[in-house]
Amino acid sequence: MGLSAEFHEHCRASLELEYLQRFFAWASEAVYGVADKILQKAATQLEMHVCTSALRFMSQVLSWEFQGTMAHGPGGTMVVKKLRTNAFSVMPDTSSSKRAEMSMAVQLGAAWHESVISSNHTNWILHFYACIREHSIETDWIDSPLCVSARQLILQLSCLSGHVFSSGESHHLF
């Protein structure tokens, strides 16, 4: 596109800092808005698709490779700090087991605590999934896009680690 790597890094950092949490909240609201209709079997195909897509999007947000590279500098300006390697730099030599361990953990910053932990998303999605399973015993629910998306979000929430937890809080949601 003819734009510098620094420009793209700034855009990525801005998305991470300013918008991902807001997008996660919007997707949560979309799920909550149609969940009752789904559980009452009164949802339209569009509402089922909205719920499935929103759950999938929430999972994708949690899959984001959080870097925490944006900071506010003097005078309110944004400064991008290079805290990670990228396609243009050499990767550090780490053991394969350490790389696998790092890729499994979803590390959100402390700013996400209210959105993910305090708002009780984990308990809600577990309850929602259990209700879907209970209400759909006679159908092929296990492979439905809604159930697959819900399970993926449950998996992402179970992999949370890092500063998203307050200092005295247990790091085990399940």
Secondary structure, 3 states (H helix, E strand, C coil): CCCCHHHHHHHHHHHHHHHHHHHHHHHHHHHHHHHHHHHCCCCCHHHHHHHHHHHHHHHHHHCCCCCCCEEECHHHCEEECCCCCCCCCCCCCCCHHHHHHHHHCEECCHHHHHHHHHCCHHHHHHHHHHHHHHHCCCCCCCCCHHHHHHHHHHHHHHCEECCCCCCCCCCCCC
